[in-house]
């Protein structure tokens, strides 16, 4: 007798570093926005004592793709209510010592800035993470985000050399742009800002990051969020052809259908 397939499980992406100011919340919120724009049911868990992620969610416009501020509650049929949860981790290394965050995650992203102090702190943190007993017992995919990069700068060269020596994959390189701070205050991510030229330049990196994350996660396809009754789709409202979704066309899931075209979303009136 054939066994029924196991139900899909919500996947948790932990964004963490012991060094404060490395851009954890910026990465976590923008990753949530990048998933939400595709119609993927995504939630944000704010574990940072400053509460910046919760503030961002509170500022998010009502007509923006939804990002839940909750955990993986289940629906009546037992399936998870969310497909992806992004955890904005605390900037305290002791949390990893207890192994709690490692246990709850399916993948870990570590943002690192291209400064000598941040590189040194990042090396210590990643070494502590990789030698953590719970991590060694159940290894997880780990990727470094080279954050606020300045092309061809000596600091950027030092950061990339450090990452090569550490033998940890670089998931993506994010440029140093004031757009992230402006979007953060409005409860938005760069994926929401299709009519802003500077945001379109950043979208290539976020497409690459989401693709990298999906390739590393255990096979689980994130489904588009069902539409609320009586509410037209975002594509119908704004004329975007083809709803984006995560699909499994090969051994590992891949992203297709990134929305294209101008969107009525601006940072200011």
C-alpha positions in Angstrom: 0.0 0.0 0.0 1.5 3.3 -1.1 2.1 5.8 1.7 0.5 9.2 1.4 3.0 12.0 0.8 4.1 13.9 3.9 2.6 17.4 4.2 4.8 20.4 3.3 6.5 22.0 6.3 7.1 25.7 6.8 10.8 26.5 6.4 12.5 28.9 8.7 15.3 31.2 7.6 17.4 32.7 10.4 19.2 36.0 9.8 21.8 36.4 12.6 25.2 37.7 13.6 26.6 38.6 17.0 27.8 41.9 15.7 25.2 44.7 15.9 24.7 47.1 13.0 25.5 44.5 10.3 22.1 44.9 8.7 20.2 41.9 10.0 16.8 43.6 10.1 17.3 45.1 6.7 18.0 41.7 5.2 15.2 40.0 7.1 12.5 42.6 6.2 13.6 42.8 2.5 13.7 39.0 2.3 10.1 38.9 3.6 9.0 41.5 1.1 10.7 39.6 -1.8 8.8 36.5 -0.9 5.5 38.3 -0.3 5.6 40.1 -3.7 5.6 36.6 -5.3 2.5 35.6 -3.3 4.3 33.3 -1.0 2.8 33.1 2.5 5.7 34.5 4.7 6.0 35.6 8.3 8.5 37.7 10.2 9.7 36.8 13.7 11.4 39.7 15.4 13.9 38.3 18.0 15.9 41.5 18.1 15.5 43.5 21.3 15.3 46.8 19.4 12.0 45.7 17.8 12.9 47.2 14.4 11.3 44.3 12.5 8.1 44.7 14.3 8.1 48.4 13.7 8.7 47.8 10.0 5.7 45.4 9.8 3.6 48.0 11.6 4.4 50.6 9.0 3.7 48.3 6.1 0.9 49.7 3.9 -2.3 47.9 3.9 -2.3 47.3 0.1 1.3 45.9 0.1 1.7 42.1 -0.2 1.1 40.7 3.3 3.9 39.8 5.7 2.6 38.1 8.9 4.0 38.9 12.3 3.6 35.4 13.8 4.9 31.9 13.8 3.9 28.8 11.9 0.3 28.2 13.1 -1.5 25.5 11.3 -4.7 25.6 9.3 -7.7 23.4 10.0 -6.4 20.7 7.7 -3.1 20.5 9.6 -1.0 22.2 7.0 1.2 25.1 8.0 -0.4 28.5 7.6 2.9 29.9 6.3 5.4 28.6 3.8 8.4 30.6 4.9 9.3 32.3 8.2 12.2 34.8 8.3 13.7 35.2 11.8 15.5 38.4 12.7 17.9 37.0 15.2 19.3 38.8 18.3 22.8 40.4 18.1 24.0 38.3 21.0 26.3 35.3 20.4 25.1 33.7 23.7 21.8 32.8 22.0 23.6 30.4 19.8 25.4 28.9 22.7 22.1 27.5 23.9 21.4 26.1 20.5 17.8 27.3 20.5 18.0 29.3 17.3 20.0 26.7 15.5 17.4 24.1 16.4 14.5 26.2 15.0 16.1 27.1 11.7 16.4 25.3 8.4 18.9 27.7 6.9 21.2 30.5 8.4 22.1 33.8 6.7 25.0 35.9 8.2 25.2 39.5 7.1 28.8 40.8 7.3 30.0 44.4 6.6 33.3 45.1 4.8 35.1 46.7 7.7 38.0 45.2 9.7 36.0 45.2 12.9 33.0 43.5 11.3 35.2 41.0 9.5 36.9 40.0 12.7 33.6 39.7 14.6 32.1 37.8 11.7 34.9 35.3 11.7 34.4 34.7 15.5 30.7 34.3 15.1 30.8 31.9 12.1 33.5 29.8 13.8 31.4 29.6 17.0 28.4 28.7 14.9 30.1 25.9 13.0 31.6 24.4 16.1 28.4 24.6 18.1 27.5 21.0 19.2 23.9 21.2 18.1 25.0 22.6 14.7 27.6 19.8 14.3 25.0 17.2 15.2 22.6 18.5 12.6 24.4 20.8 10.1 22.4 23.5 8.3 23.1 25.4 5.2 24.9 28.6 6.0 25.4 31.5 3.7 27.1 34.9 4.2 25.7 38.1 2.9 28.3 40.6 1.9 26.3 43.7 3.0 26.7 47.3 2.0 29.3 46.5 -0.5 31.3 49.2 -2.3 32.6 47.8 -5.6 36.4 47.8 -6.1 37.1 49.2 -2.6 39.9 47.8 -0.4 37.4 47.0 2.3 35.3 45.0 -0.1 38.4 43.1 -1.3 39.3 42.3 2.3 35.8 41.0 3.0 35.8 38.7 -0.1 39.3 37.4 0.7 38.1 36.6 4.3 35.1 34.7 3.0 37.1 32.7 0.6 39.5 31.7 3.4 36.6 30.8 5.6 35.1 28.5 2.9 31.6 29.6 3.6 29.5 30.4 0.5 28.5 34.0 -0.3 24.8 33.9 -0.9 24.7 37.4 -2.3 26.4 40.8 -2.3 24.2 43.7 -1.5 25.2 47.2 -2.5 25.5 50.2 -0.1 22.4 52.2 -1.0 20.3 54.8 1.0 17.2 53.2 -0.5 17.2 50.5 2.1 16.8 53.0 5.0 14.1 54.9 3.2 12.1 51.8 2.4 12.5 50.5 6.0 10.8 53.6 7.4 7.9 53.1 5.1 7.4 49.4 5.9 8.6 48.4 2.4 11.3 46.4 0.8 13.0 47.1 -2.5 10.9 44.3 -4.0 7.8 46.5 -3.5 9.3 49.5 -5.3 9.0 48.6 -9.0 8.6 52.2 -10.1 11.8 53.4 -8.4 14.8 53.1 -10.7 17.3 52.6 -7.8 15.2 49.7 -6.5 15.1 48.0 -9.8 18.9 47.9 -9.7 18.8 46.1 -6.4 16.2 43.5 -7.4 18.8 41.4 -9.2 20.5 40.7 -5.9 17.3 39.8 -4.1 16.2 37.5 -6.9 19.6 35.8 -6.6 19.3 35.6 -2.8 15.8 34.0 -2.9 17.0 31.5 -5.5 20.0 30.6 -3.4 17.9 30.1 -0.3 15.4 27.9 -2.2 18.2 25.8 -3.6 19.7 25.2 -0.1 16.4 24.4 1.7 15.1 20.9 2.0 12.7 20.2 -0.9 9.5 22.1 0.0 7.6 24.2 -2.5 6.2 27.5 -1.3 2.7 28.1 -2.6 1.1 31.4 -3.5 -1.2 32.7 -0.8 -4.9 32.2 -1.5 -6.6 35.4 -2.3 -9.1 36.9 0.2 -12.7 36.7 -0.8 -13.7 39.6 -2.9 -10.2 41.1 -3.2 -8.7 41.2 -6.6 -5.2 39.9 -7.1 -2.3 42.4 -7.0 -1.6 41.4 -10.6 -5.1 42.2 -11.6 -5.1 45.5 -9.8 -1.7 46.7 -11.2 -1.7 44.9 -14.5 1.2 42.5 -13.9 1.0 39.5 -16.3 1.4 36.1 -14.6 1.4 35.5 -10.9 4.8 34.6 -9.4 5.2 31.3 -7.6 7.8 28.8 -6.4 7.8 25.8 -8.6 9.7 22.5 -8.6 10.6 21.9 -12.2 13.7 19.9 -11.4 15.4 18.3 -8.4 15.4 21.6 -6.5 12.8 24.4 -6.5 13.4 27.5 -8.7 11.8 30.9 -8.9 9.9 31.9 -12.0 7.7 34.8 -12.9 9.3 37.7 -11.0 6.8 40.5 -11.5 7.9 43.1 -14.1 6.7 46.5 -15.1 5.9 49.8 -13.3 4.1 49.6 -10.0 2.2 52.4 -8.2 4.5 52.3 -5.2 6.6 55.3 -4.1 8.4 56.3 -1.0 6.9 59.8 -0.9 3.9 61.5 -2.2 
